[in-house]
Amino acid sequence: MIKVLDTRTDAREAIRKAARRPAPEEMEVAPRVLERTKEIFQESLTPQEAVARIIADVRERGNAAVLEYARRIDGANLQESTMWVSQEELVQAKEKVSDEFLDALVLATEQIRSYHRKQLPNSWWETDKDGLLLGQKYTPVRSVGAYVPGGSAPLVSSLLMSCIPAQVAGVEEIIVATPVSGQGQVNPHILAAADHLGLDRILKIGGAQAIAALAFGTETVPQVDKIVGPGNIFVTLAKKQVFGHVGIDMLAGPSEILIIADETANPAWVAADLLSQAEHDPDAAAVLVTPSRSLGVLVQEELARQVEQLDRKEWALESLKRYGMIVYTRDLQEATEIANLFAPEHLELCVADPFGLLSQIHNAGAIFLGHHTCESLGDYVAGPNHILPTNGSARFSSCLDVHTFLKRSSVIYYTPARLQEHGPKAAQLADVEGLQAHGEAVRIRLRGGGA
């Protein structure tokens, strides 16, 4: 069910391969997906070809194409007048969810908002004795499209994680896009969460057609400046293809978790945490790295027992078979080396002294410290963002946060005195580069020429 490796043999290469799983356009596509694509388009298309077709069609035909693909792909019979969630639907949604859900929603919102407020940077400037002013100005992106998966797993938490940082950053317009059922209904939990955040621009469209509509605009869907949020392979490919026309947060791949554990870890807890990611997707990765062979054996036993209780048993089993690993190391120091090589989306330190290992971790999207801090807490209520870099991209990128929605502009102001000091040197550098007009723009000021 799960591969067992040892760093004394070939574990490092296996870890490297697992961490660099195929990019979306390179992933092996399930036969059912290819069959569905052929059914929709009446010809065999790869996912990237299908996405390109949808994007081009939406750019050309606008709402007509968006509504057609909503019907053909999601079975949603929508009209222009019903593309957007109504105020009445928002009110009704709150009546369809439990008080317990609303209580959890309040806690999650408070935690996420409080955490992200601490990330707000300040614009700044400084002047020297001759009046040269240099600074940096932060400006929020004007409009954002937040994609929220709503199919087999309506990700309420992703709505919170996408939209709350945007609100904290000061984004003026937030449009939520989420797919609907065949009856044209958005999951009431998603609507209740949106209403709780004060969001009322909710587009009942999912998939690549939603990304295309947000990226290029239609008769009734405004073009946004940035698109954020996770999605399936078609959504991810669409974000990749529209990047440049609009900004995106990242190309998030299948979920992954790496757990460093020692002999003090509870094997049942470790197995549960591995399965919490394996159930996401057959391409998800769940890895245990430990110097304790006895722990590894017990975790295997727990995995075999617990997986039988999952509704998504088949997905979890396939994930463990394809990308699940238990890696035995010489010690915890070597375990951190393996973790940094993998650069996981989620990293749990289930050890006696997690703070002692923290300084040795260089590549991870989110780090969970200690036996009582499972990854699921970070997904929902802790506060930090759960939209994280995957496929090894934690080596060079970070999670979605307030900074995702802010632009930085440099600010420069020269006085005549500072121009006289710096100008000749700027002109000299322009001359070396052969850019005559650059140099003249400085020299004309030094000479005091012009009108």
C-alpha positions as a LaTeX table, in Angstrom:
\begin{tabular}{lrrr}
\hline
Residue & $x$ (\AA) & $y$ (\AA) & $z$ (\AA) \\
\hline
Met1 & 0.00 & 0.00 & 0.00 \\
Ile2 & 2.82 & 2.41 & 0.82 \\
Lys3 & 6.48 & 2.31 & $-0.20$ \\
Val4 & 9.07 & 1.82 & 2.53 \\
Leu5 & 12.50 & 3.29 & 1.80 \\
Asp6 & 15.78 & 3.86 & 3.59 \\
Thr7 & 18.21 & 6.76 & 3.15 \\
Arg8 & 21.03 & 4.23 & 3.10 \\
Thr9 & 19.77 & 3.07 & $-0.30$ \\
Asp10 & 17.64 & 4.91 & $-2.85$ \\
Ala11 & 15.32 & 7.07 & $-0.77$ \\
Arg12 & 16.68 & 10.45 & $-1.85$ \\
Glu13 & 15.98 & 9.88 & $-5.53$ \\
Ala14 & 12.49 & 8.61 & $-4.74$ \\
Ile15 & 11.83 & 11.68 & $-2.62$ \\
Arg16 & 13.08 & 13.95 & $-5.40$ \\
Lys17 & 10.73 & 12.30 & $-7.91$ \\
Ala18 & 7.75 & 12.43 & $-5.56$ \\
Ala19 & 8.35 & 16.08 & $-4.77$ \\
Arg20 & 8.52 & 17.00 & $-8.46$ \\
Arg21 & 5.34 & 15.33 & $-9.57$ \\
Pro22 & 4.26 & 16.12 & $-13.14$ \\
Ala23 & 3.06 & 19.62 & $-14.01$ \\
Pro24 & $-0.68$ & 19.82 & $-14.78$ \\
Glu25 & $-0.19$ & 19.54 & $-18.54$ \\
Glu26 & 2.11 & 16.53 & $-18.05$ \\
Met27 & $-0.05$ & 14.60 & $-15.59$ \\
Glu28 & $-1.49$ & 11.26 & $-16.55$ \\
Val29 & $-5.18$ & 11.90 & $-17.08$ \\
Ala30 & $-7.70$ & 9.39 & $-15.84$ \\
Pro31 & $-9.56$ & 7.60 & $-18.68$ \\
Arg32 & $-12.90$ & 8.86 & $-17.33$ \\
Val33 & $-11.67$ & 12.46 & $-17.79$ \\
Leu34 & $-10.64$ & 11.82 & $-21.39$ \\
Glu35 & $-13.97$ & 10.11 & $-22.08$ \\
Arg36 & $-15.82$ & 13.07 & $-20.60$ \\
Thr37 & $-13.77$ & 15.52 & $-22.69$ \\
Lys38 & $-14.59$ & 13.56 & $-25.85$ \\
Glu39 & $-18.27$ & 13.54 & $-24.91$ \\
Ile40 & $-18.30$ & 17.32 & $-24.47$ \\
Phe41 & $-16.31$ & 18.27 & $-27.56$ \\
Gln42 & $-17.20$ & 15.35 & $-29.83$ \\
Glu43 & $-13.51$ & 14.70 & $-30.43$ \\
Ser44 & $-10.48$ & 13.54 & $-28.48$ \\
Leu45 & $-8.75$ & 16.46 & $-26.78$ \\
Thr46 & $-6.10$ & 16.64 & $-24.10$ \\
Pro47 & $-7.04$ & 18.73 & $-21.05$ \\
Gln48 & $-4.82$ & 21.60 & $-22.22$ \\
Glu49 & $-6.40$ & 21.50 & $-25.69$ \\
Ala50 & $-9.88$ & 21.48 & $-24.16$ \\
Val51 & $-9.02$ & 24.44 & $-21.93$ \\
Ala52 & $-7.57$ & 26.40 & $-24.85$ \\
Arg53 & $-10.76$ & 25.74 & $-26.82$ \\
Ile54 & $-12.95$ & 26.97 & $-23.95$ \\
Ile55 & $-10.87$ & 30.11 & $-23.39$ \\
Ala56 & $-10.89$ & 31.05 & $-27.08$ \\
Asp57 & $-14.63$ & 30.44 & $-27.29$ \\
Val58 & $-15.39$ & 32.58 & $-24.22$ \\
Arg59 & $-13.22$ & 35.40 & $-25.57$ \\
Glu60 & $-15.13$ & 35.32 & $-28.85$ \\
Arg61 & $-18.72$ & 34.67 & $-27.74$ \\
Gly62 & $-18.80$ & 35.89 & $-24.14$ \\
Asn63 & $-21.81$ & 34.88 & $-22.06$ \\
Ala64 & $-23.18$ & 32.58 & $-24.74$ \\
Ala65 & $-20.06$ & 30.39 & $-24.51$ \\
Val66 & $-19.92$ & 30.57 & $-20.71$ \\
Leu67 & $-23.52$ & 29.42 & $-20.38$ \\
Glu68 & $-23.09$ & 26.72 & $-23.00$ \\
Tyr69 & $-20.12$ & 25.18 & $-21.20$ \\
Ala70 & $-21.90$ & 25.45 & $-17.86$ \\
Arg71 & $-24.68$ & 23.34 & $-19.39$ \\
Arg72 & $-22.48$ & 20.88 & $-21.26$ \\
Ile73 & $-19.93$ & 20.34 & $-18.49$ \\
Asp74 & $-21.81$ & 20.92 & $-15.23$ \\
Gly75 & $-25.35$ & 20.26 & $-16.42$ \\
Ala76 & $-26.39$ & 23.71 & $-15.18$ \\
Asn77 & $-29.23$ & 25.28 & $-17.12$ \\
Leu78 & $-28.48$ & 28.97 & $-16.49$ \\
Gln79 & $-29.44$ & 32.17 & $-18.24$ \\
Glu80 & $-27.80$ & 35.59 & $-18.18$ \\
Ser81 & $-30.39$ & 36.61 & $-15.60$ \\
Thr82 & $-29.50$ & 33.66 & $-13.33$ \\
Met83 & $-25.71$ & 33.59 & $-13.70$ \\
Trp84 & $-25.30$ & 35.49 & $-10.46$ \\
Val85 & $-26.44$ & 34.47 & $-7.00$ \\
Ser86 & $-29.41$ & 36.59 & $-5.91$ \\
Gln87 & $-29.86$ & 38.26 & $-2.54$ \\
Glu88 & $-32.75$ & 35.90 & $-1.91$ \\
Glu89 & $-30.48$ & 32.89 & $-2.43$ \\
Leu90 & $-27.98$ & 34.30 & 0.07 \\
Val91 & $-30.72$ & 34.71 & 2.68 \\
Gln92 & $-32.08$ & 31.22 & 2.07 \\
Ala93 & $-28.62$ & 29.68 & 2.34 \\
Lys94 & $-28.26$ & 30.74 & 5.99 \\
Glu95 & $-31.47$ & 28.88 & 6.76 \\
Lys96 & $-30.10$ & 25.67 & 5.25 \\
Val97 & $-26.93$ & 25.39 & 7.35 \\
Ser98 & $-26.57$ & 24.42 & 10.99 \\
Asp99 & $-25.87$ & 26.71 & 13.90 \\
Glu100 & $-22.78$ & 24.62 & 14.58 \\
Phe101 & $-21.46$ & 25.44 & 11.11 \\
Leu102 & $-22.12$ & 29.13 & 11.63 \\
Asp103 & $-20.28$ & 29.04 & 14.97 \\
Ala104 & $-17.29$ & 27.38 & 13.30 \\
Leu105 & $-17.46$ & 29.95 & 10.50 \\
Val106 & $-17.27$ & 32.82 & 13.00 \\
Leu107 & $-14.21$ & 31.35 & 14.71 \\
Ala108 & $-12.41$ & 30.63 & 11.44 \\
Thr109 & $-13.13$ & 34.10 & 10.08 \\
Glu110 & $-11.88$ & 35.82 & 13.23 \\
Gln111 & $-8.67$ & 33.78 & 13.31 \\
Ile112 & $-7.90$ & 34.21 & 9.61 \\
Arg113 & $-8.62$ & 37.94 & 9.63 \\
Ser114 & $-6.57$ & 38.54 & 12.77 \\
Tyr115 & $-3.57$ & 36.64 & 11.39 \\
His116 & $-3.61$ & 38.38 & 8.03 \\
Arg117 & $-3.99$ & 41.86 & 9.49 \\
Lys118 & $-0.55$ & 41.41 & 11.04 \\
Gln119 & 0.89 & 41.03 & 7.52 \\
Leu120 & $-0.12$ & 44.49 & 6.32 \\
Pro121 & 3.03 & 46.40 & 5.31 \\
Asn122 & 3.40 & 50.15 & 5.53 \\
Ser123 & 4.31 & 52.48 & 2.71 \\
Trp124 & 7.48 & 54.37 & 3.59 \\
Trp125 & 9.85 & 57.09 & 2.44 \\
Glu126 & 12.97 & 58.80 & 3.64 \\
Thr127 & 14.75 & 62.03 & 2.72 \\
Asp128 & 18.40 & 62.96 & 3.03 \\
Lys129 & 19.91 & 66.36 & 3.93 \\
Asp130 & 19.73 & 67.58 & 0.31 \\
Gly131 & 16.09 & 66.63 & $-0.11$ \\
Leu132 & 16.35 & 63.41 & $-2.11$ \\
Leu133 & 13.24 & 61.38 & $-1.30$ \\
Leu134 & 13.09 & 57.62 & $-1.84$ \\
Gly135 & 10.25 & 55.38 & $-0.80$ \\
Gln136 & 7.87 & 52.54 & $-1.47$ \\
Lys137 & 4.09 & 52.78 & $-1.93$ \\
Tyr138 & 1.74 & 49.83 & $-1.46$ \\
Thr139 & $-1.49$ & 49.78 & $-3.47$ \\
Pro140 & $-4.11$ & 47.01 & $-3.43$ \\
Val141 & $-5.11$ & 45.29 & $-6.64$ \\
Arg142 & $-8.42$ & 46.83 & $-7.72$ \\
Ser143 & $-10.39$ & 43.68 & $-8.56$ \\
Val144 & $-9.98$ & 39.98 & $-7.81$ \\
Gly145 & $-11.69$ & 36.80 & $-8.93$ \\
Ala146 & $-11.71$ & 34.11 & $-6.24$ \\
Tyr147 & $-12.32$ & 30.60 & $-7.54$ \\
Val148 & $-13.96$ & 28.25 & $-5.04$ \\
Pro149 & $-14.29$ & 24.54 & $-5.88$ \\
Gly150 & $-17.86$ & 23.40 & $-5.29$ \\
Gly151 & $-18.16$ & 19.92 & $-6.78$ \\
Ser152 & $-17.45$ & 16.75 & $-4.82$ \\
Ala153 & $-15.91$ & 18.83 & $-2.03$ \\
Pro154 & $-17.35$ & 22.36 & $-1.62$ \\
Leu155 & $-14.32$ & 24.11 & $-0.15$ \\
Val156 & $-15.78$ & 26.71 & 2.17 \\
Ser157 & $-12.38$ & 27.14 & 3.77 \\
Ser158 & $-10.81$ & 28.09 & 0.43 \\
Leu159 & $-13.34$ & 30.90 & 0.07 \\
Leu160 & $-12.25$ & 32.24 & 3.46 \\
Met161 & $-8.57$ & 31.84 & 2.65 \\
Ser162 & $-8.88$ & 33.58 & $-0.72$ \\
Cys163 & $-11.21$ & 36.43 & 0.17 \\
Ile164 & $-10.30$ & 37.49 & 3.71 \\
Pro165 & $-6.68$ & 38.44 & 2.81 \\
Ala166 & $-8.04$ & 40.36 & $-0.20$ \\
Gln167 & $-10.41$ & 42.26 & 2.06 \\
Val168 & $-7.64$ & 42.98 & 4.55 \\
Ala169 & $-5.43$ & 44.25 & 1.72 \\
Gly170 & $-8.17$ & 46.67 & 0.64 \\
Val171 & $-9.26$ & 45.09 & $-2.66$ \\
Glu172 & $-12.20$ & 47.10 & $-3.97$ \\
Glu173 & $-14.06$ & 44.40 & $-5.91$ \\
Ile174 & $-14.10$ & 40.66 & $-5.16$ \\
Ile175 & $-15.99$ & 38.28 & $-7.43$ \\
Val176 & $-16.44$ & 34.69 & $-6.27$ \\
Ala177 & $-16.81$ & 32.03 & $-8.97$ \\
Thr178 & $-18.05$ & 28.57 & $-8.02$ \\
Pro179 & $-19.79$ & 25.78 & $-9.96$ \\
Val180 & $-23.40$ & 24.82 & $-9.35$ \\
Ser181 & $-25.39$ & 21.62 & $-9.32$ \\
Gly182 & $-27.59$ & 20.56 & $-12.21$ \\
Gln183 & $-30.41$ & 22.46 & $-10.52$ \\
Gly184 & $-28.40$ & 25.67 & $-10.71$ \\
Gln185 & $-27.80$ & 25.84 & $-6.97$ \\
Val186 & $-24.60$ & 26.84 & $-5.20$ \\
Asn187 & $-23.75$ & 24.84 & $-2.09$ \\
Pro188 & $-25.47$ & 26.67 & 0.80 \\
His189 & $-22.39$ & 26.47 & 3.01 \\
Ile190 & $-20.38$ & 28.41 & 0.42 \\
Leu191 & $-23.14$ & 31.01 & 0.16 \\
Ala192 & $-23.44$ & 31.33 & 3.94 \\
Ala193 & $-19.69$ & 31.88 & 4.19 \\
Ala194 & $-19.74$ & 34.48 & 1.41 \\
Asp195 & $-22.61$ & 36.31 & 3.06 \\
His196 & $-20.78$ & 36.25 & 6.39 \\
Leu197 & $-17.85$ & 38.01 & 4.69 \\
Gly198 & $-20.14$ & 40.55 & 3.06 \\
Leu199 & $-19.56$ & 39.18 & $-0.44$ \\
Asp200 & $-22.51$ & 39.45 & $-2.81$ \\
Arg201 & $-20.90$ & 39.12 & $-6.26$ \\
Ile202 & $-21.04$ & 35.35 & $-6.70$ \\
Leu203 & $-20.87$ & 33.88 & $-10.20$ \\
Lys204 & $-22.54$ & 30.49 & $-10.63$ \\
Ile205 & $-19.89$ & 29.31 & $-13.06$ \\
Gly206 & $-17.00$ & 26.89 & $-12.55$ \\
Gly207 & $-14.19$ & 25.32 & $-14.53$ \\
Ala208 & $-12.09$ & 26.85 & $-17.27$ \\
Gln209 & $-15.08$ & 28.87 & $-18.47$ \\
Ala210 & $-15.15$ & 30.76 & $-15.16$ \\
Ile211 & $-11.43$ & 31.52 & $-15.37$ \\
Ala212 & $-11.81$ & 32.74 & $-18.97$ \\
Ala213 & $-14.79$ & 34.95 & $-18.09$ \\
Leu214 & $-12.90$ & 36.54 & $-15.19$ \\
Ala215 & $-9.72$ & 36.97 & $-17.21$ \\
Phe216 & $-11.25$ & 38.59 & $-20.30$ \\
Gly217 & $-14.70$ & 39.73 & $-19.22$ \\
Thr218 & $-18.07$ & 39.16 & $-20.88$ \\
Glu219 & $-21.23$ & 41.19 & $-21.35$ \\
Thr220 & $-22.06$ & 40.82 & $-17.65$ \\
Val221 & $-18.85$ & 39.53 & $-16.03$ \\
Pro222 & $-16.25$ & 42.26 & $-15.45$ \\
Gln223 & $-12.63$ & 41.55 & $-16.19$ \\
Val224 & $-10.58$ & 41.28 & $-13.00$ \\
Asp225 & $-6.94$ & 42.11 & $-12.36$ \\
Lys226 & $-6.03$ & 38.90 & $-10.52$ \\
Ile227 & $-7.44$ & 35.38 & $-10.15$ \\
Val228 & $-6.78$ & 33.31 & $-7.04$ \\
Gly229 & $-7.92$ & 30.05 & $-5.51$ \\
Pro230 & $-7.40$ & 26.32 & $-6.08$ \\
Gly231 & $-9.18$ & 24.08 & $-8.57$ \\
Asn232 & $-8.96$ & 20.89 & $-10.58$ \\
Ile233 & $-6.61$ & 20.27 & $-13.50$ \\
Phe234 & $-8.83$ & 22.25 & $-15.91$ \\
Val235 & $-8.95$ & 25.27 & $-13.61$ \\
Thr236 & $-5.19$ & 25.12 & $-13.04$ \\
Leu237 & $-4.46$ & 24.86 & $-16.76$ \\
Ala238 & $-6.84$ & 27.75 & $-17.44$ \\
Lys239 & $-5.06$ & 29.93 & $-14.88$ \\
Lys240 & $-1.76$ & 29.07 & $-16.55$ \\
Gln241 & $-3.07$ & 29.96 & $-20.01$ \\
Val242 & $-4.58$ & 33.33 & $-19.00$ \\
Phe243 & $-1.57$ & 34.41 & $-16.93$ \\
Gly244 & $-0.16$ & 37.59 & $-18.42$ \\
His245 & $-3.58$ & 38.90 & $-19.30$ \\
Val246 & $-4.32$ & 38.82 & $-15.57$ \\
Gly247 & $-2.28$ & 37.97 & $-12.51$ \\
Ile248 & $-2.67$ & 34.67 & $-10.67$ \\
Asp249 & $-1.66$ & 33.53 & $-7.21$ \\
Met250 & 0.05 & 30.25 & $-8.11$ \\
Leu251 & $-0.38$ & 26.98 & $-9.99$ \\
Ala252 & $-1.36$ & 24.78 & $-7.07$ \\
Gly253 & $-0.96$ & 21.08 & $-7.72$ \\
Pro254 & $-2.27$ & 18.07 & $-5.79$ \\
Ser255 & $-1.98$ & 18.27 & $-2.01$ \\
Glu256 & 1.00 & 16.91 & $-0.10$ \\
Ile257 & 2.14 & 16.34 & 3.45 \\
Leu258 & 5.48 & 15.30 & 4.90 \\
Ile259 & 5.68 & 14.33 & 8.56 \\
Ile260 & 8.91 & 14.15 & 10.52 \\
Ala261 & 8.26 & 11.95 & 13.55 \\
Asp262 & 10.30 & 10.37 & 16.32 \\
Glu263 & 9.55 & 7.61 & 18.79 \\
Thr264 & 7.37 & 9.96 & 20.88 \\
Ala265 & 4.78 & 10.28 & 18.10 \\
Asn266 & 1.41 & 8.56 & 18.28 \\
Pro267 & 1.22 & 6.21 & 15.26 \\
Ala268 & $-2.57$ & 6.52 & 15.03 \\
Trp269 & $-2.31$ & 10.32 & 14.88 \\
Val270 & 0.46 & 10.19 & 12.27 \\
Ala271 & $-1.56$ & 7.80 & 10.09 \\
Ala272 & $-4.64$ & 10.00 & 10.38 \\
Asp273 & $-2.63$ & 13.03 & 9.26 \\
Leu274 & $-1.19$ & 11.17 & 6.27 \\
Leu275 & $-4.69$ & 10.10 & 5.22 \\
Ser276 & $-6.02$ & 13.65 & 5.62 \\
Gln277 & $-4.05$ & 14.54 & 2.51 \\
Ala278 & $-4.24$ & 11.22 & 0.69 \\
Glu279 & $-8.04$ & 11.47 & 0.58 \\
His280 & $-7.81$ & 14.70 & $-1.44$ \\
Asp281 & $-6.70$ & 13.24 & $-4.72$ \\
Pro282 & $-5.05$ & 10.12 & $-6.24$ \\
Asp283 & $-2.11$ & 12.40 & $-7.11$ \\
Ala284 & $-1.67$ & 13.65 & $-3.53$ \\
Ala285 & 1.52 & 12.74 & $-1.69$ \\
Ala286 & 1.73 & 11.55 & 1.93 \\
Val287 & 5.23 & 10.94 & 3.33 \\
Leu288 & 6.49 & 9.93 & 6.76 \\
Val289 & 10.18 & 10.50 & 7.51 \\
Thr290 & 11.41 & 8.94 & 10.74 \\
Pro291 & 14.48 & 7.38 & 12.39 \\
Ser292 & 12.16 & 5.03 & 14.31 \\
Arg293 & 11.48 & 1.74 & 12.54 \\
Ser294 & 9.06 & 0.64 & 15.24 \\
Leu295 & 6.98 & 3.78 & 14.64 \\
Gly296 & 6.99 & 3.14 & 10.91 \\
Val297 & 5.62 & $-0.39$ & 11.34 \\
Leu298 & 2.84 & 0.81 & 13.64 \\
Val299 & 1.92 & 3.62 & 11.23 \\
Gln300 & 1.58 & 1.09 & 8.41 \\
Glu301 & $-0.80$ & $-0.93$ & 10.54 \\
Glu302 & $-2.83$ & 2.17 & 11.38 \\
Leu303 & $-3.01$ & 3.22 & 7.75 \\
Ala304 & $-4.42$ & $-0.18$ & 6.78 \\
Arg305 & $-7.03$ & 0.05 & 9.54 \\
Gln306 & $-8.06$ & 3.69 & 9.16 \\
Val307 & $-8.28$ & 3.81 & 5.37 \\
Glu308 & $-11.09$ & 1.26 & 5.47 \\
Gln309 & $-13.25$ & 3.79 & 7.33 \\
Leu310 & $-12.94$ & 6.56 & 4.72 \\
Asp311 & $-15.65$ & 7.54 & 2.26 \\
Arg312 & $-12.85$ & 8.39 & $-0.15$ \\
Lys313 & $-11.10$ & 5.08 & 0.44 \\
Glu314 & $-10.31$ & 4.44 & $-3.22$ \\
Trp315 & $-8.70$ & 7.85 & $-3.71$ \\
Ala316 & $-6.67$ & 7.50 & $-0.52$ \\
Leu317 & $-5.46$ & 4.02 & $-1.44$ \\
Glu318 & $-4.42$ & 5.16 & $-4.92$ \\
Ser319 & $-2.59$ & 8.16 & $-3.45$ \\
Leu320 & $-0.69$ & 5.99 & $-0.97$ \\
Lys321 & 0.18 & 3.51 & $-3.70$ \\
Arg322 & 1.47 & 6.15 & $-6.12$ \\
Tyr323 & 3.10 & 8.75 & $-3.88$ \\
Gly324 & 2.93 & 7.42 & $-0.31$ \\
Met325 & 6.24 & 6.73 & 1.43 \\
Ile326 & 7.77 & 5.87 & 4.76 \\
Val327 & 11.41 & 6.88 & 4.75 \\
Tyr328 & 13.79 & 5.67 & 7.46 \\
Thr329 & 16.65 & 8.01 & 8.28 \\
Arg330 & 19.73 & 7.74 & 10.47 \\
Asp331 & 18.55 & 10.56 & 12.73 \\
Leu332 & 16.33 & 13.64 & 12.86 \\
Gln333 & 19.03 & 15.79 & 11.30 \\
Glu334 & 18.91 & 13.65 & 8.17 \\
Ala335 & 15.11 & 13.77 & 8.33 \\
Thr336 & 15.21 & 17.57 & 8.01 \\
Glu337 & 17.52 & 17.22 & 4.99 \\
Ile338 & 14.94 & 14.96 & 3.35 \\
Ala339 & 12.17 & 17.43 & 4.17 \\
Asn340 & 14.09 & 20.32 & 2.62 \\
Leu341 & 14.70 & 18.22 & $-0.47$ \\
Phe342 & 10.98 & 17.50 & $-0.77$ \\
Ala343 & 9.93 & 21.11 & 0.04 \\
Pro344 & 6.44 & 20.01 & 1.09 \\
Glu345 & 3.23 & 21.98 & 1.01 \\
His346 & 2.52 & 20.87 & 4.60 \\
Leu347 & 5.26 & 19.85 & 7.03 \\
Glu348 & 4.48 & 18.41 & 10.46 \\
Leu349 & 7.16 & 18.10 & 13.11 \\
Cys350 & 5.74 & 15.35 & 15.34 \\
Val351 & 8.77 & 15.14 & 17.59 \\
Ala352 & 9.59 & 15.69 & 21.25 \\
Asp353 & 11.30 & 19.04 & 20.55 \\
Pro354 & 9.75 & 20.57 & 17.41 \\
Phe355 & 11.17 & 24.03 & 18.13 \\
Gly356 & 14.65 & 22.53 & 18.12 \\
Leu357 & 14.15 & 21.40 & 14.51 \\
Leu358 & 12.44 & 24.55 & 13.28 \\
Ser359 & 15.64 & 26.42 & 12.44 \\
Gln360 & 16.73 & 23.54 & 10.20 \\
Ile361 & 13.63 & 23.76 & 8.00 \\
His362 & 14.21 & 25.91 & 4.92 \\
Asn363 & 11.63 & 24.70 & 2.39 \\
Ala364 & 7.99 & 24.29 & 3.42 \\
Gly365 & 4.67 & 25.96 & 2.68 \\
Ala366 & 3.35 & 25.67 & 6.24 \\
Ile367 & 5.01 & 24.17 & 9.32 \\
Phe368 & 3.05 & 22.48 & 12.10 \\
Leu369 & 4.82 & 22.06 & 15.42 \\
Gly370 & 4.24 & 19.29 & 17.93 \\
His371 & 1.98 & 16.30 & 18.41 \\
His372 & $-1.23$ & 18.27 & 18.96 \\
Thr373 & $-0.94$ & 20.46 & 15.85 \\
Cys374 & $-2.43$ & 18.52 & 12.97 \\
Glu375 & $-2.54$ & 19.95 & 9.47 \\
Ser376 & $-6.33$ & 20.06 & 9.53 \\
Leu377 & $-6.26$ & 22.85 & 12.12 \\
Gly378 & $-4.30$ & 24.95 & 9.63 \\
Asp379 & $-6.81$ & 24.13 & 6.92 \\
Tyr380 & $-9.68$ & 25.61 & 8.86 \\
Val381 & $-9.30$ & 27.61 & 12.04 \\
Ala382 & $-5.70$ & 28.38 & 13.04 \\
Gly383 & $-5.45$ & 31.55 & 10.95 \\
Pro384 & $-2.52$ & 31.16 & 8.50 \\
Asn385 & $-3.45$ & 30.61 & 4.87 \\
His386 & $-3.89$ & 27.09 & 3.52 \\
Ile387 & $-3.41$ & 27.98 & $-0.16$ \\
Leu388 & 0.21 & 26.89 & $-0.35$ \\
Pro389 & 2.98 & 26.13 & $-2.86$ \\
Thr390 & 3.17 & 22.51 & $-4.05$ \\
Asn391 & 5.37 & 20.32 & $-6.27$ \\
Gly392 & 8.57 & 21.57 & $-4.68$ \\
Ser393 & 7.79 & 25.22 & $-5.36$ \\
Ala394 & 8.15 & 25.99 & $-1.63$ \\
Arg395 & 11.85 & 26.20 & $-2.52$ \\
Phe396 & 11.19 & 29.61 & $-4.07$ \\
Ser397 & 7.61 & 30.71 & $-3.32$ \\
Ser398 & 5.21 & 31.32 & $-0.47$ \\
Cys399 & 1.57 & 30.92 & 0.48 \\
Leu400 & $-1.26$ & 33.17 & $-0.61$ \\
Asp401 & $-1.50$ & 36.06 & 1.84 \\
Val402 & $-2.13$ & 39.80 & 2.06 \\
His403 & 0.94 & 40.49 & $-0.10$ \\
Thr404 & $-0.70$ & 38.53 & $-2.94$ \\
Phe405 & $-3.16$ & 41.40 & $-3.31$ \\
Leu406 & $-0.74$ & 44.31 & $-2.97$ \\
Lys407 & 1.46 & 46.00 & $-5.55$ \\
Arg408 & 4.68 & 47.83 & $-4.67$ \\
Ser409 & 5.62 & 51.06 & $-6.41$ \\
Ser410 & 8.93 & 52.80 & $-5.85$ \\
Val411 & 8.74 & 56.55 & $-5.17$ \\
Ile412 & 11.56 & 58.93 & $-6.20$ \\
Tyr413 & 11.90 & 62.70 & $-5.86$ \\
Tyr414 & 15.04 & 64.74 & $-6.77$ \\
Thr415 & 15.91 & 68.25 & $-5.71$ \\
Pro416 & 18.09 & 70.46 & $-7.94$ \\
Ala417 & 21.03 & 69.93 & $-5.58$ \\
Arg418 & 20.79 & 66.16 & $-5.73$ \\
Leu419 & 20.32 & 66.28 & $-9.51$ \\
Gln420 & 23.65 & 68.13 & $-9.83$ \\
Glu421 & 25.38 & 65.41 & $-7.79$ \\
His422 & 23.83 & 62.26 & $-9.29$ \\
Gly423 & 22.97 & 63.47 & $-12.79$ \\
Pro424 & 26.44 & 63.29 & $-14.41$ \\
Lys425 & 26.92 & 59.74 & $-13.17$ \\
Ala426 & 23.53 & 58.67 & $-14.50$ \\
Ala427 & 24.39 & 60.21 & $-17.88$ \\
Gln428 & 27.74 & 58.40 & $-17.88$ \\
Leu429 & 26.04 & 55.04 & $-17.37$ \\
Ala430 & 23.56 & 55.86 & $-20.16$ \\
Asp431 & 26.47 & 56.64 & $-22.50$ \\
Val432 & 28.10 & 53.28 & $-21.76$ \\
Glu433 & 24.84 & 51.55 & $-22.68$ \\
Gly434 & 24.56 & 53.56 & $-25.89$ \\
Leu435 & 21.25 & 55.11 & $-24.87$ \\
Gln436 & 21.72 & 58.71 & $-25.99$ \\
Ala437 & 18.24 & 59.97 & $-25.16$ \\
His438 & 18.55 & 58.62 & $-21.63$ \\
Gly439 & 21.68 & 60.66 & $-21.08$ \\
Glu440 & 20.21 & 63.76 & $-22.71$ \\
Ala441 & 17.15 & 63.62 & $-20.43$ \\
Val442 & 19.58 & 64.18 & $-17.55$ \\
Arg443 & 21.91 & 66.67 & $-19.25$ \\
Ile444 & 19.13 & 68.99 & $-20.43$ \\
Arg445 & 18.21 & 69.44 & $-16.79$ \\
Leu446 & 21.81 & 69.97 & $-15.76$ \\
Arg447 & 22.17 & 72.68 & $-18.41$ \\
Gly448 & 18.86 & 74.25 & $-17.47$ \\
Gly449 & 17.80 & 74.08 & $-21.12$ \\
Gly450 & 14.37 & 73.74 & $-22.66$ \\
Ala451 & 11.36 & 76.02 & $-22.69$ \\
\hline
\end{tabular}
